[in-house]
Amino acid sequence: MSNKIKAQITETGDIDKLLSQLPHAMRQRAFPKALRAGARVVQKAEQSKLPDPGYEGDADPDVSLKKEIKIKLKHYEDHVIVIVGPTYRGAPHSYLVEFGHTITATEHVDGVAYVTTYHGAARPYVRQSIDETKGEQHSSVLASLRKDVKKLNRELMG
């Protein structure tokens, strides 16, 4: 089983039209800002689906996965990748919540080993959040770009 989830948003050309109206220097700021706006939609959806600390199988009831969902942009020469998800440092067990897991505990009593095994049920939050918010992600990206185009128009006119 792969622990990677990939999502791709195919847009209708609206984003390209708005970006073409912005000067290159402003595009360099506007596009990542717009991507972040779309990512915030996914971030909020993921946070709303996560269980509170202390759920069955939780190794550390003091760590809230909800607080560890972060947005990161990676800039490359010809594209930008947006990553929305938990930080490993703060929540190394996040994939166990997404995909489920088996827990085995061994207890020794009077020289006898007792092994207990149970399954921590999957509580998917990443895949569902991406799929359920596609329209809202697209709208947020467009709204952010429209705001920057309007700002540019005001600067040019005023």
Sequence and secondary structure as in RCSB ss.txt:
>XXXX:A:sequence
MSNKIKAQITETGDIDKLLSQLPHAMRQRAFPKALRAGARVVQKAEQSKLPDPGYEGDADPDVSLKKEIKIKLKH
YEDHVIVIVGPTYRGAPHSYLVEFGHTITATEHVDGVAYVTTYHGAARPYVRQSIDETKGEQHSSVLASLRKDVK
KLNRELMG
>XXXX:A:secstr
            SHHHHHHHTS HHHHHHHHHHHHHHHHHHHHHHHHHHS  TT TT S TT  GGGGEEEEEEE
 SS EEEEEEE TTT TTHHHHHH EEEEEEEEETTEEEEEEEEE     HHHHHHHTHHHHHHHHHHHHHHHHH
HHHHHHH 
